[in-house]
Amino acid sequence: MNSNASTNHISSPLGSAAAASAAAILAGSLSRVAHAAGSDILKIGLVGCGGRGTADLVNCAKSSPGVQVRALGDLFKDRVDGLYPRLKAMKDLEGDRFQVTPERCFSGWDNAKKVIENVDLVLLTEPPGFRPLHMREAIQAGKHVFAEKPVAVDPAGVRHVIETAKMAEEKGLAIVAGTQTRHQANAVETIKRVHDGAIGDLRLGQCYFLTGELWYHQPKPEWSEMEIQCRNWYYYTWLSGDHIVEQHVHQHDLMNWAFQATPVKCVGTGGRQTRTDPKWGNIWDHFAIEYEYPGGVRVISLCRQANNTSHRVDTVLVGSKGVAFPANGKITGEKAWSYEKEVPDPSVQEHADLIASIRAGKPINDGRRIAETSMTSVLGRMAAYTGREISFKWGIESSKLNLLPPKLEFGPNPVDPVAMPGVTPLVRDGEADPNPPRPRQPKQPKKAAEAKKPE
C-alpha cells in the first residue's frame, strides 16, 4: 500500500489563515462543486482509521443508497493495512459499497490530501489537532466534509475553521459535524419545546461526562517523541484538546443549542490525580467549569476519566416551569411530556441528513457552529489550566494560543508540562493580558491608637 514515505512533514499554516482564506474563496467561486446535485454515486473516503473512524465510515455508507467507499488514509501504514481487510469483509459494505483498492490506501503526513483527491466527501476522524488543516485542504479542493468533533483544540484552530466554513459557503460545500445529538429525534423535539417555552425561562444548565479511562498504546523502542504522541494522541493537549474538549464537547454543544448562544465567560478548576504517570502525556483527568450565559444564567459542567467510579453522561435544563432532559426526550413540570416514537440511530442519521442535503443542492454547513462549540470546550480548559476567568469574546477573537507544532515530522517534539493553575500562563509572547489578576494586598496592622475604640 502507498506509504507516501517521501512526504514526512508539513508546515503549519494557521498563522497565515486570512490570506489563504481570501485566495481560496476567490478560487472557489470559479471551481466546480464536488458531486453535483442529482448525481447517483457519492464517493467517500476516510482519514483516521481508528474505532471512531471505522464506525463513521460504515454508518455513512449504509445511511443512503449510492454511497461508495473509495479511499482510506491514516498517518500510520499499519493502521490502514489493518482496517482494509476488515472493511472488505464487512456485511454492511457488501456489493458495490466498498470500492477501495490497495492503490487508494494512503499513509504518511499527506494521507489526507491523497484521500481528498479521490473522493466527493471526506470523513475526518483523525486526531482533532490536525482537523483544521484537513478541513481547509478538503474545502480548497472542492470536497464536502464530515468532521468529527471537536474541530479544533485552540483559538487559532477555531478561527481557521470559521474561515474555512465561510469558504465552504461560497463554494456551496457541506460541512457536517459529528455532534449526533443534533440529529437525534427525541433531543431535537425536546429542544424545540424548550425554545417554545415548555419549561419557562432557563434558569440553570447541568452537563456531565463522567467515565472511566480509555486505551493506551505501549511505545516501541524505535518510536520517536512525535510518534509516541500521535499514537497516544488522546493524552496530549495539542492533539486532543484534553478530554473536556474531545469528549465533553457533546454536552457543551447541547447547552449552546438550548441557550441559542455561546457562553459569555467561564471559570473553572480541575487536575490530575489518578493519571499521574508520565505515560499519560500532559492532560488532566477531571474538570469542573462554571459557564455564564447571556442573562447571567449558569451552566455547571463536570467531566472526569477515572476507573472504579460512577458513570454519568447527561444534560439537564432547569427552567422556571419545568426541567428538560434532552438526551432522553423528557420534560417534567407544568407541561410534562416524553417522546414516545422510535428514535433512529443518530450516528447514522447525521450522515443521511448530510448526503440528502448534498443531493438536494442545499448543503448543510455546521462549520461556524461546531467551531464555536469547540471554542466553548477550549475556553473551559484554558480557564481551568490557568485558574483565570476568561471571556468567550476574548478567547475566540484575541487569544493567540496555537498548540500545533511549527513542523509536523517524526523526531523530537517537546510538549508543555502538565498545566498548573496560577503558573500556566494565559497569554504568551508579549500578548496583552485581557484582565490581569490583581495581587492580593496584605492587610496593614492598625496602630494602637487607631485600634482603641472610644468609650
C-alpha positions in Angstrom: 0.0 0.0 0.0 1.1 3.6 -0.7 3.0 4.9 2.3 3.9 8.3 0.8 7.2 7.9 2.6 8.8 10.8 0.7 6.4 13.3 2.4 7.3 13.3 6.1 6.4 16.8 7.3 4.2 19.8 6.5 4.4 23.4 7.8 1.7 24.8 10.0 -0.3 27.4 8.0 -2.5 28.7 10.8 -0.6 31.9 11.2 -1.4 32.9 7.6 -5.0 31.7 7.6 -6.6 35.0 6.5 -4.6 35.4 3.3 -5.1 31.7 2.4 -8.9 32.0 3.0 -9.3 35.0 0.7 -7.4 33.3 -2.1 -9.3 30.1 -1.7 -12.7 31.8 -1.7 -11.8 33.6 -4.9 -10.7 30.3 -6.5 -13.8 28.6 -5.1 -16.1 30.9 -7.0 -14.7 29.6 -10.2 -14.4 25.9 -9.3 -16.8 23.0 -9.8 -18.7 21.9 -6.7 -18.0 18.3 -5.7 -20.7 15.9 -6.6 -23.3 18.0 -8.4 -26.8 17.7 -7.1 -28.6 14.7 -8.6 -25.6 12.5 -9.2 -26.1 8.9 -8.5 -22.9 7.8 -6.8 -21.2 9.7 -3.9 -17.6 8.6 -3.4 -16.5 8.8 0.2 -13.1 8.4 1.9 -11.8 8.1 5.5 -9.0 10.0 7.2 -8.2 8.4 10.5 -8.5 4.6 10.7 -9.4 4.2 14.4 -12.5 2.9 16.0 -14.5 6.1 15.7 -13.5 6.5 12.0 -14.4 2.9 11.2 -17.9 3.4 12.7 -18.4 6.7 10.9 -17.4 5.2 7.6 -19.8 2.2 7.9 -22.6 4.4 9.2 -22.1 6.8 6.3 -22.0 4.0 3.7 -25.2 2.4 4.9 -27.1 5.6 5.6 -28.1 6.3 2.0 -28.1 4.5 -1.4 -25.5 5.2 -3.9 -22.6 5.7 -1.5 -19.2 4.1 -2.3 -16.2 3.9 -0.1 -13.2 4.8 -2.3 -10.1 5.6 -0.2 -8.6 5.2 3.2 -5.9 7.2 5.0 -4.0 7.4 8.3 -0.7 8.7 9.5 0.4 5.2 10.2 0.6 2.5 7.5 -0.1 -0.4 9.9 -3.5 1.1 10.8 -4.6 1.4 7.2 -3.3 -2.2 6.5 -5.2 -3.5 9.5 -8.5 -1.8 8.6 -8.6 -2.6 4.9 -9.3 -6.3 5.1 -11.8 -5.8 7.9 -13.8 -3.4 5.9 -13.6 -5.6 2.8 -15.2 -8.5 4.8 -18.0 -6.4 6.4 -21.6 -7.3 5.6 -22.6 -3.7 5.8 -20.2 -2.9 2.9 -21.2 -5.8 0.6 -22.0 -5.3 -3.1 -20.5 -2.2 -4.7 -20.3 -0.2 -1.4 -16.6 -1.0 -0.9 -14.5 0.1 -3.8 -11.2 0.7 -2.1 -8.1 -0.8 -3.8 -4.6 -1.1 -2.3 -3.6 1.8 -4.5 -6.1 4.1 -2.8 -4.9 3.3 0.7 -2.6 6.1 1.9 -0.4 6.8 4.9 2.2 9.4 5.9 1.8 13.1 6.7 0.0 13.8 3.4 -2.5 10.9 3.6 -5.4 13.3 4.0 -4.5 15.2 0.8 -4.4 11.9 -1.1 -7.7 10.7 0.2 -9.3 14.0 -0.6 -8.1 13.8 -4.2 -10.1 10.5 -4.7 -13.5 11.3 -3.2 -16.5 13.7 -3.2 -17.0 13.6 0.6 -14.2 13.1 3.1 -14.7 11.9 6.7 -12.2 13.4 9.0 -11.8 11.3 12.1 -8.1 11.9 12.7 -6.8 13.4 16.0 -8.5 16.8 16.4 -5.3 18.8 16.4 -4.9 18.1 12.7 -8.6 18.8 11.8 -8.4 22.5 11.0 -5.7 21.8 8.4 -7.5 18.9 6.8 -10.8 20.7 6.7 -9.1 23.5 4.8 -7.5 21.1 2.4 -10.8 19.5 1.6 -12.8 22.7 1.1 -10.0 24.2 -1.0 -10.2 21.1 -3.2 -13.9 21.5 -3.6 -14.9 18.5 -1.5 -17.7 18.0 1.1 -16.7 17.4 4.7 -17.9 15.3 7.6 -15.7 16.3 10.6 -15.8 14.5 13.9 -15.9 16.7 17.0 -14.1 18.8 18.1 -12.9 20.6 15.0 -10.1 22.5 16.9 -8.1 22.4 20.1 -7.1 26.0 20.5 -8.3 29.5 19.5 -6.1 29.7 16.4 -7.6 26.5 15.1 -11.1 27.7 15.9 -10.6 30.8 13.8 -9.1 28.7 11.0 -12.2 26.6 10.9 -14.5 29.6 10.9 -12.7 30.9 7.8 -13.0 27.5 6.2 -16.7 27.5 6.9 -17.0 30.8 5.0 -15.1 29.3 2.1 -17.5 26.3 2.1 -20.5 28.6 2.0 -19.0 30.5 -1.0 -18.4 27.2 -2.8 -21.7 25.5 -2.0 -20.0 22.7 0.0 -21.3 20.9 3.0 -19.6 20.7 6.5 -21.4 18.4 9.0 -20.0 17.8 12.4 -20.1 14.5 14.4 -22.4 16.0 17.1 -25.0 13.4 16.5 -27.4 14.7 19.2 -28.4 17.4 16.7 -29.8 14.6 14.6 -31.4 12.6 17.4 -35.2 12.8 17.0 -36.1 12.9 20.7 -33.5 15.5 21.5 -34.5 17.7 18.6 -38.1 17.7 19.7 -37.2 18.4 23.3 -35.0 21.4 22.4 -37.8 22.7 20.1 -40.2 22.5 23.1 -37.7 24.3 25.3 -37.4 27.1 22.8 -41.2 27.3 22.6 -41.3 27.9 26.4 -42.3 24.4 27.7 -40.1 24.8 30.8 -40.3 28.6 31.1 -37.3 30.8 31.3 -34.0 28.9 31.5 -32.5 29.2 35.0 -29.7 26.6 35.1 -27.9 24.0 33.0 -26.1 20.9 34.2 -23.9 18.7 32.0 -21.8 15.7 32.8 -19.3 13.4 31.1 -18.1 11.2 34.0 -16.5 8.0 32.7 -13.5 5.6 33.1 -10.1 5.6 31.5 -9.5 4.8 27.8 -6.9 3.0 25.8 -3.1 3.3 25.7 -0.5 2.0 23.2 2.7 0.9 24.8 5.6 2.7 22.9 8.1 0.7 21.0 11.8 1.5 21.3 12.0 2.8 17.7 9.2 5.3 18.2 10.2 9.0 18.3 8.6 11.5 20.6 6.3 12.6 17.8 5.2 9.0 17.0 4.5 8.3 20.7 2.3 11.3 20.9 0.5 10.7 17.6 -0.2 7.0 18.5 -1.3 8.0 22.0 -2.9 11.3 20.8 -5.6 11.4 23.4 -3.2 12.2 26.2 -1.5 15.3 24.6 -3.4 18.6 24.6 -2.0 19.7 21.2 -3.7 16.6 19.6 -6.9 16.0 21.6 -7.5 19.3 23.4 -7.8 17.2 26.7 -10.9 15.2 27.4 -13.0 18.2 28.2 -12.6 19.2 24.6 -12.5 15.8 22.9 -15.3 14.2 24.8 -17.4 16.7 26.8 -17.9 18.9 23.7 -21.1 16.9 23.0 -22.8 18.3 26.1 -21.4 21.8 25.5 -22.9 21.7 22.1 -26.3 20.8 23.5 -26.1 23.7 26.0 -25.2 26.2 23.3 -28.1 24.8 21.3 -30.6 25.1 24.2 -29.5 28.7 25.1 -29.2 29.7 21.4 -25.9 31.4 22.4 -22.3 30.8 23.4 -21.2 31.5 26.9 -20.2 35.0 28.0 -17.4 33.7 30.2 -16.3 30.9 32.4 -14.1 30.0 35.3 -13.1 26.5 36.4 -10.8 24.1 38.1 -9.6 20.5 37.8 -6.5 18.5 37.9 -4.6 15.2 37.5 -5.0 12.8 40.4 -5.3 9.3 39.1 -3.4 9.5 35.8 -0.1 10.8 37.2 2.3 8.6 35.3 4.2 10.5 32.6 2.9 8.0 30.0 -0.4 9.8 30.2 1.1 12.8 28.5 0.1 16.3 29.7 -3.8 16.1 30.0 -5.8 16.2 33.2 -8.3 13.6 34.4 -11.0 15.9 35.8 -12.6 19.3 35.3 -15.3 21.4 36.9 -16.4 24.5 34.9 -19.0 27.2 35.5 -20.1 28.8 32.3 -22.1 32.0 32.4 -24.6 32.5 29.5 -26.4 35.7 28.5 -28.7 36.9 31.2 -26.4 35.6 33.9 -27.7 32.0 33.7 -25.1 29.5 34.9 -24.2 26.1 33.4 -22.3 23.6 35.6 -20.0 21.3 33.5 -18.3 18.3 35.2 -16.1 15.7 33.4 -13.8 13.0 34.7 -12.0 9.9 33.4 -11.1 7.5 36.2 -11.7 3.8 36.7 -13.8 2.4 39.6 -16.0 5.4 39.7 -19.7 6.1 38.9 -20.5 7.0 35.3 -22.8 9.7 34.2 -23.2 11.2 30.7 -26.2 13.6 30.7 -27.5 17.1 30.2 -30.2 18.8 32.3 -32.0 22.1 31.6 -33.8 23.7 34.6 -36.5 26.3 33.8 -38.9 28.4 35.8 -41.8 26.0 34.9 -40.1 22.6 34.5 -37.0 20.5 33.8 -35.9 19.1 30.4 -33.7 16.0 29.7 -32.9 16.3 26.0 -30.9 13.1 25.6 -33.9 11.2 27.0 -36.6 13.1 25.3 -38.4 14.1 28.5 -39.8 17.2 30.2 -41.2 17.4 33.8 -43.2 20.2 35.3 -46.3 22.1 34.2 -46.0 20.8 30.6 -44.8 17.3 31.3 -44.0 15.3 28.2 -42.0 12.4 26.9 -41.0 11.3 23.3 -42.8 8.1 22.5 -41.8 7.5 18.9 -39.0 5.3 17.7 -35.6 7.1 17.6 -33.5 6.3 14.5 -29.8 5.9 15.3 -28.4 9.4 15.3 -24.9 8.2 14.3 -26.5 7.0 11.1 -29.0 9.8 10.7 -26.3 12.5 10.7 -24.8 11.0 7.6 -28.2 10.6 5.9 -29.0 14.2 6.6 -25.6 15.3 5.2 -26.0 13.3 2.0 -29.6 14.3 1.5 -28.5 18.0 1.7 -25.8 17.5 -0.9 -28.1 15.7 -3.3 -30.7 18.4 -2.9 -28.2 21.1 -3.7 -28.7 22.7 -0.2 -25.6 21.6 1.6 -25.6 21.8 5.4 -22.9 24.0 6.8 -22.2 23.3 10.5 -18.8 24.9 10.3 -19.2 28.0 12.4 -21.5 26.4 14.8 -19.1 23.5 15.6 -16.2 25.9 15.7 -17.9 27.9 18.4 -18.9 24.8 20.3 -15.3 23.6 20.2 -14.2 27.1 21.5 -16.7 26.6 24.4 -14.9 23.5 25.4 -11.4 25.0 24.8 -12.4 28.0 26.9 -13.3 25.8 29.8 -9.9 24.0 29.6 -8.0 27.3 29.3 -9.8 28.7 32.4 -9.1 25.6 34.5 -5.5 25.2 33.3 -4.6 28.9 34.2 -7.0 29.5 37.1 -8.4 32.5 35.3 -11.9 33.7 34.4 -11.9 34.2 30.7 -14.5 35.8 28.4 -15.6 34.0 25.2 -15.2 37.1 23.1 -11.5 37.4 24.1 -10.9 33.7 23.6 -12.4 33.4 20.1 -11.2 36.8 18.8 -8.0 37.7 20.5 -6.2 34.7 22.2 -3.1 33.8 20.2 -2.9 30.3 21.7 -1.8 27.9 18.9 -0.7 24.4 20.1 0.2 23.0 16.7 4.0 22.3 16.3 5.7 24.5 13.7 6.5 21.4 11.7 4.9 18.0 11.7 7.6 15.4 11.3 8.8 12.3 13.2 11.5 13.1 15.7 11.8 15.1 18.9 8.7 17.1 19.9 8.8 18.5 23.4 5.4 19.5 24.9 4.2 21.8 27.6 4.3 20.5 31.2 1.1 19.4 32.9 -0.8 22.6 33.5 -0.8 24.2 36.9 -3.3 27.0 37.8 -1.6 30.2 38.8 1.6 29.0 37.0 0.5 28.1 33.5 0.2 31.4 31.6 -2.9 32.6 29.9 -1.0 34.8 27.5 2.4 34.3 25.8 5.0 36.0 23.7 4.1 39.6 24.7 0.4 39.1 24.1 -1.8 41.6 26.1 -3.5 40.2 29.2 -7.2 40.9 28.9 -7.7 41.1 32.7 -4.5 40.9 34.7 -5.1 39.3 38.1 -4.6 41.8 40.9 -2.1 40.8 43.5 -3.7 40.4 46.9 -2.8 43.3 49.2 -1.9 42.2 52.7 -3.8 43.9 55.5 -1.9 46.6 57.2 -1.9 46.3 61.0 -3.7 49.1 62.8 -1.9 51.4 65.0 -2.6 51.0 68.7 -4.2 54.5 69.0 -6.5 53.8 65.9 -7.4 50.3 67.1 -8.6 51.5 70.5 -12.3 52.2 70.4 -13.6 55.4 72.0 -15.6 54.9 75.2 
